[in-house]
């Protein structure tokens, strides 16, 4: 679903929510930011597989969606810090049951007998 269509009031609420977290890294970034504010360099070190371009794009989209707050400090060298907004904390709480379900699914997969 396109980001523009996800803003249509007649769109399914789940679809509108998924647009905010879709992509390979947004849920991981959300999870990391739950523990507190992070600078972009810290996020890159914690997710070495993500490129700087993709990290910046994901954080900008999350900021546009109101999930992440970006604070720029007027110091040299420039300092930017990202944190969850109140709306982002709500999203994180809403995703907690889905995370629990995912862990139960992983437990089932590891407990399933291997087919020979």
C-alpha positions in Angstrom: 0.0 0.0 0.0 1.3 3.5 -0.8 2.0 5.9 2.0 -0.5 8.3 0.4 -3.3 5.7 0.4 -2.6 4.8 4.0 -3.7 8.3 5.0 -7.2 7.7 3.5 -9.8 7.5 6.3 -11.5 4.6 4.6 -8.4 2.5 4.7 -8.2 -0.5 7.0 -6.5 0.5 10.3 -4.1 -2.4 10.3 -3.0 -1.5 6.8 -2.4 2.1 7.8 -0.3 0.9 10.8 1.7 -1.5 8.7 2.8 1.3 6.4 4.4 3.0 9.4 6.5 -0.1 10.3 7.0 -1.7 6.9 10.5 -2.2 5.7 13.4 -4.3 6.8 14.7 -2.0 9.6 11.9 0.1 11.1 10.7 -2.5 13.7 14.4 -3.1 14.7 14.9 0.7 15.1 11.7 1.0 17.1 13.0 -1.8 19.4 16.4 -0.1 19.8 14.8 3.3 20.5 12.6 1.8 23.2 15.7 1.7 25.5 16.2 5.4 25.1 17.6 8.1 22.8 20.3 7.2 20.3 22.6 9.0 18.0 22.7 7.8 14.4 26.2 6.5 14.8 25.1 4.3 17.8 22.2 2.9 15.7 24.6 2.1 12.8 27.0 0.3 15.2 24.1 -1.7 16.6 22.8 -2.6 13.1 26.0 -3.0 11.0 24.1 -4.4 8.1 22.2 -1.1 7.5 23.6 1.5 5.2 23.8 5.1 6.3 21.4 6.1 3.4 18.8 3.5 4.5 19.1 4.4 8.1 18.6 8.1 7.4 15.6 7.3 5.1 13.9 5.0 7.7 14.5 7.6 10.5 13.1 10.4 8.4 10.0 8.4 7.5 9.5 7.5 11.1 9.8 11.1 12.0 7.3 12.1 9.4 4.9 9.5 10.8 5.3 11.0 14.2 6.9 7.9 15.7 10.4 9.3 16.2 11.5 12.6 17.6 14.7 14.1 16.1 16.6 16.6 18.2 19.5 18.6 16.7 21.9 20.2 19.2 23.7 23.4 18.1 27.2 22.3 18.9 30.3 21.6 16.9 30.5 18.9 15.6 26.7 18.8 15.1 24.9 16.4 17.3 21.6 14.7 16.4 19.7 12.4 18.8 16.6 10.2 17.9 14.1 9.1 20.5 10.6 7.7 20.5 7.8 10.2 20.6 4.7 9.6 22.7 3.0 8.2 19.6 6.0 6.0 19.0 5.7 4.6 22.5 2.1 3.9 21.8 3.0 2.0 18.7 5.7 0.0 20.6 3.1 -1.0 23.2 0.6 -2.0 20.5 3.3 -4.2 18.9 4.2 -6.0 22.1 1.5 -8.7 21.7 2.6 -9.2 18.1 6.2 -9.6 19.4 5.0 -12.2 22.0 3.2 -14.1 19.2 6.4 -14.0 17.1 8.4 -15.5 20.0 5.8 -18.3 20.5 6.0 -19.0 16.7 9.8 -19.3 16.9 9.5 -21.6 19.9 7.1 -23.8 17.9 9.4 -23.9 15.0 12.4 -25.0 17.1 10.3 -27.6 18.9 8.9 -29.1 15.7 10.4 -32.5 14.8 12.7 -32.3 11.8 11.3 -34.2 8.8 13.7 -36.8 7.4 
